[in-house]
Each structure stands twice: as structure tokens, then as C-alpha cells.
Amino acid sequence: MNNPRDILITIVVLVLSIALHEFGHAYSADRLGDDTPRRQGRVTLWPDKHFDPLGFMMMCVTAIFGYGIGWGKPVQVDYRNFKNVRRDDIIVTLAGPAMNLFLAVIFGLTLRFALSTGLEFDIDNLFVAFAYYFVSINLSLMFFNLLPIFPLDGSHVVRRLLPESIGEPFYNFSMQWGPMILLIAVFSGSGVLGSLIRPAVFSMMRLILGV
């Protein structure tokens, strides 16, 4: 179980990171011709526009037990406004995880530079803690969202990458059973999800931080 400071840092980082994740979806959809997110006020970095009460409660509960998981309000998209549905849906879908990768790289390189100038890697240091949490949480969010389980982004990508005769049945199956599979994985603790994404997260962290 985390201490109060780490719980607060985890929640703050999650709120900001998920807001930027949803902004990525909204901004890319808007740029590709769908004004639905703009009309709904979602093309913004303000976290309150992407706030989901249940997702926030999940952040708080899981942060207390040592791992932070949550979600924001899903960005609504009208595929009929896209010129190339298959291509544009993949771009819009991947824009969310790409924003998490962007945050991880920015904070990771900032921390790496600070350490190269003589700063000790001391997790009790507030700057080090915030930067480290931004890296680890955003990489976790990125790889977690890329899992091919509905309603995660990975299920949309797989749907569009596969031939329609395979992609649509897969997506329909995932819509029916994906949320249940995801809930079981989440409430089983960090073990199931950790075994899926932890190796990728640690490898990317070593690459970004240089340690």
C-alpha cells in the first residue's frame, strides 16, 4: 500500500496523463474532419472536460493499493466524417497512446538530464518522484491501452488492421466479453496486467532514462 504522498502523486499524474490521452483522440479526430469532439468541448487540455467520475474513483482506489488504473470520459467520434475510415480510425485511436509516450519521453529525458548534472536519484525528492511517476505511469497507460481488449484502444486498431471479414467478428466478440475480461484482470491485482505490460514498460524506461 502506498504512502499518502505517493498516492497523491499517482492520482495527479493519472488525471493529467489521461486528460492528455483523451485530448490526443479529440484533436486528431478534429484534424481529420470530424467536428464531433470540438462540438462537445473535448479539443482541450483542461482535465475537467475529460473527467469521468467512475474512472476517477478507480484511480483513487487502485492508487491506495499500489498501482494506479483509471479512465477518462471516452471521446465520441463519427466515422462518417472521415475520408478514409480504416486509416483515420487507426490514427485517431493511436493518438491517445502516442500522447502518453510523448509525456513519458519528455519527463524521462528531463529527469535523465537532471541526473547527468549531478542530481541524485532519490525518490524522496519531489521532482524526481513526479518525473519518475510520469514516465512509469504513462508508459503503463500506453501499453495497457494497446491491449486488444474492448474498450481499450488496441481493440479498435486490431479491428481496422484485420480484413473486415475477420476484424468485425473479432470486434463484436470483444465488445461482448472484453469488459468482463478486463475487470477480472484489473481486480485480480497487478499480477495479471503486470505480467502482460511490465516487461515492455521496464524496457522502455531503461531506454528513455538510460539506466
Contacts in CASP RR format, 6 or more apart in sequence:
PFRMAT RR
TARGET T0000
AUTHOR 0000-0000-0000
METHOD contacts of the structure
MODEL  1
MNNPRDILITIVVLVLSIALHEFGHAYSADRLGDDTPRRQGRVTLWPDKH
FDPLGFMMMCVTAIFGYGIGWGKPVQVDYRNFKNVRRDDIIVTLAGPAMN
LFLAVIFGLTLRFALSTGLEFDIDNLFVAFAYYFVSINLSLMFFNLLPIF
PLDGSHVVRRLLPESIGEPFYNFSMQWGPMILLIAVFSGSGVLGSLIRPA
VFSMMRLILGV
1 64 0 8 1.000
1 65 0 8 1.000
1 66 0 8 1.000
2 10 0 8 1.000
2 63 0 8 1.000
2 64 0 8 1.000
2 65 0 8 1.000
2 66 0 8 1.000
5 129 0 8 1.000
6 63 0 8 1.000
6 66 0 8 1.000
6 129 0 8 1.000
6 133 0 8 1.000
7 60 0 8 1.000
7 63 0 8 1.000
7 64 0 8 1.000
9 129 0 8 1.000
9 130 0 8 1.000
9 133 0 8 1.000
10 59 0 8 1.000
10 63 0 8 1.000
10 66 0 8 1.000
10 68 0 8 1.000
10 133 0 8 1.000
10 137 0 8 1.000
11 59 0 8 1.000
11 60 0 8 1.000
11 63 0 8 1.000
13 130 0 8 1.000
13 133 0 8 1.000
13 134 0 8 1.000
13 137 0 8 1.000
13 138 0 8 1.000
14 59 0 8 1.000
14 63 0 8 1.000
14 68 0 8 1.000
14 70 0 8 1.000
14 137 0 8 1.000
15 47 0 8 1.000
15 56 0 8 1.000
15 59 0 8 1.000
16 47 0 8 1.000
17 100 0 8 1.000
17 103 0 8 1.000
17 134 0 8 1.000
17 137 0 8 1.000
17 138 0 8 1.000
17 141 0 8 1.000
18 47 0 8 1.000
18 50 0 8 1.000
18 70 0 8 1.000
18 71 0 8 1.000
18 72 0 8 1.000
18 141 0 8 1.000
19 45 0 8 1.000
19 46 0 8 1.000
19 47 0 8 1.000
19 49 0 8 1.000
19 50 0 8 1.000
19 72 0 8 1.000
20 45 0 8 1.000
20 99 0 8 1.000
20 100 0 8 1.000
20 102 0 8 1.000
20 103 0 8 1.000
21 72 0 8 1.000
21 96 0 8 1.000
21 97 0 8 1.000
21 99 0 8 1.000
21 100 0 8 1.000
21 141 0 8 1.000
21 145 0 8 1.000
22 42 0 8 1.000
22 50 0 8 1.000
22 72 0 8 1.000
22 73 0 8 1.000
22 74 0 8 1.000
22 75 0 8 1.000
22 96 0 8 1.000
23 42 0 8 1.000
23 43 0 8 1.000
23 44 0 8 1.000
23 45 0 8 1.000
23 50 0 8 1.000
23 99 0 8 1.000
24 95 0 8 1.000
24 96 0 8 1.000
24 98 0 8 1.000
24 99 0 8 1.000
25 37 0 8 1.000
25 75 0 8 1.000
25 77 0 8 1.000
25 92 0 8 1.000
25 93 0 8 1.000
25 95 0 8 1.000
25 96 0 8 1.000
26 37 0 8 1.000
26 38 0 8 1.000
26 41 0 8 1.000
26 42 0 8 1.000
26 43 0 8 1.000
26 44 0 8 1.000
26 75 0 8 1.000
27 37 0 8 1.000
27 43 0 8 1.000
27 95 0 8 1.000
28 91 0 8 1.000
28 92 0 8 1.000
28 95 0 8 1.000
28 96 0 8 1.000
29 36 0 8 1.000
29 37 0 8 1.000
29 75 0 8 1.000
29 77 0 8 1.000
29 92 0 8 1.000
30 37 0 8 1.000
30 38 0 8 1.000
30 43 0 8 1.000
32 81 0 8 1.000
32 82 0 8 1.000
32 83 0 8 1.000
32 88 0 8 1.000
32 91 0 8 1.000
32 92 0 8 1.000
33 81 0 8 1.000
33 82 0 8 1.000
33 83 0 8 1.000
34 77 0 8 1.000
34 78 0 8 1.000
34 79 0 8 1.000
34 81 0 8 1.000
34 82 0 8 1.000
35 81 0 8 1.000
36 76 0 8 1.000
36 77 0 8 1.000
36 78 0 8 1.000
36 81 0 8 1.000
37 43 0 8 1.000
37 75 0 8 1.000
37 76 0 8 1.000
37 77 0 8 1.000
40 76 0 8 1.000
41 49 0 8 1.000
42 49 0 8 1.000
42 50 0 8 1.000
42 75 0 8 1.000
42 76 0 8 1.000
49 73 0 8 1.000
50 72 0 8 1.000
50 73 0 8 1.000
51 72 0 8 1.000
51 73 0 8 1.000
52 71 0 8 1.000
52 72 0 8 1.000
52 73 0 8 1.000
55 70 0 8 1.000
55 71 0 8 1.000
55 72 0 8 1.000
56 70 0 8 1.000
56 72 0 8 1.000
58 69 0 8 1.000
58 70 0 8 1.000
58 71 0 8 1.000
59 68 0 8 1.000
59 69 0 8 1.000
59 70 0 8 1.000
62 68 0 8 1.000
62 69 0 8 1.000
62 70 0 8 1.000
62 186 0 8 1.000
65 189 0 8 1.000
66 190 0 8 1.000
67 189 0 8 1.000
67 190 0 8 1.000
68 137 0 8 1.000
69 144 0 8 1.000
69 186 0 8 1.000
69 193 0 8 1.000
74 151 0 8 1.000
77 89 0 8 1.000
77 92 0 8 1.000
79 85 0 8 1.000
79 88 0 8 1.000
79 89 0 8 1.000
82 88 0 8 1.000
82 89 0 8 1.000
86 160 0 8 1.000
87 160 0 8 1.000
89 156 0 8 1.000
89 160 0 8 1.000
90 156 0 8 1.000
90 157 0 8 1.000
90 160 0 8 1.000
90 161 0 8 1.000
93 153 0 8 1.000
93 154 0 8 1.000
93 156 0 8 1.000
93 157 0 8 1.000
93 160 0 8 1.000
94 153 0 8 1.000
94 157 0 8 1.000
96 145 0 8 1.000
96 153 0 8 1.000
97 141 0 8 1.000
97 142 0 8 1.000
97 145 0 8 1.000
97 146 0 8 1.000
97 153 0 8 1.000
100 138 0 8 1.000
100 139 0 8 1.000
100 141 0 8 1.000
100 142 0 8 1.000
100 145 0 8 1.000
101 138 0 8 1.000
101 139 0 8 1.000
101 142 0 8 1.000
103 134 0 8 1.000
103 138 0 8 1.000
104 134 0 8 1.000
104 135 0 8 1.000
104 138 0 8 1.000
104 139 0 8 1.000
104 142 0 8 1.000
104 204 0 8 1.000
104 208 0 8 1.000
105 208 0 8 1.000
107 130 0 8 1.000
107 131 0 8 1.000
107 134 0 8 1.000
107 135 0 8 1.000
107 138 0 8 1.000
108 131 0 8 1.000
108 134 0 8 1.000
108 135 0 8 1.000
108 208 0 8 1.000
108 209 0 8 1.000
109 208 0 8 1.000
110 131 0 8 1.000
111 128 0 8 1.000
111 131 0 8 1.000
111 132 0 8 1.000
111 135 0 8 1.000
111 209 0 8 1.000
112 208 0 8 1.000
112 209 0 8 1.000
112 210 0 8 1.000
114 127 0 8 1.000
114 128 0 8 1.000
114 131 0 8 1.000
115 121 0 8 1.000
115 209 0 8 1.000
115 211 0 8 1.000
119 125 0 8 1.000
119 127 0 8 1.000
119 128 0 8 1.000
120 128 0 8 1.000
121 128 0 8 1.000
121 211 0 8 1.000
122 128 0 8 1.000
123 129 0 8 1.000
123 132 0 8 1.000
135 205 0 8 1.000
135 208 0 8 1.000
135 209 0 8 1.000
136 201 0 8 1.000
136 205 0 8 1.000
139 200 0 8 1.000
139 201 0 8 1.000
139 204 0 8 1.000
139 205 0 8 1.000
140 197 0 8 1.000
140 201 0 8 1.000
143 196 0 8 1.000
143 197 0 8 1.000
143 200 0 8 1.000
143 201 0 8 1.000
144 152 0 8 1.000
144 193 0 8 1.000
144 197 0 8 1.000
145 152 0 8 1.000
145 153 0 8 1.000
145 154 0 8 1.000
146 152 0 8 1.000
146 153 0 8 1.000
146 154 0 8 1.000
146 157 0 8 1.000
147 154 0 8 1.000
147 196 0 8 1.000
147 197 0 8 1.000
148 154 0 8 1.000
148 155 0 8 1.000
148 157 0 8 1.000
148 158 0 8 1.000
148 174 0 8 1.000
149 155 0 8 1.000
149 174 0 8 1.000
149 178 0 8 1.000
149 181 0 8 1.000
149 182 0 8 1.000
150 171 0 8 1.000
150 174 0 8 1.000
150 175 0 8 1.000
150 178 0 8 1.000
150 179 0 8 1.000
150 182 0 8 1.000
151 175 0 8 1.000
151 178 0 8 1.000
151 179 0 8 1.000
151 182 0 8 1.000
152 182 0 8 1.000
155 171 0 8 1.000
155 174 0 8 1.000
155 178 0 8 1.000
156 171 0 8 1.000
158 167 0 8 1.000
158 170 0 8 1.000
158 171 0 8 1.000
159 167 0 8 1.000
159 168 0 8 1.000
159 170 0 8 1.000
159 171 0 8 1.000
160 167 0 8 1.000
162 170 0 8 1.000
184 192 0 8 1.000
185 192 0 8 1.000
185 193 0 8 1.000
186 193 0 8 1.000
END
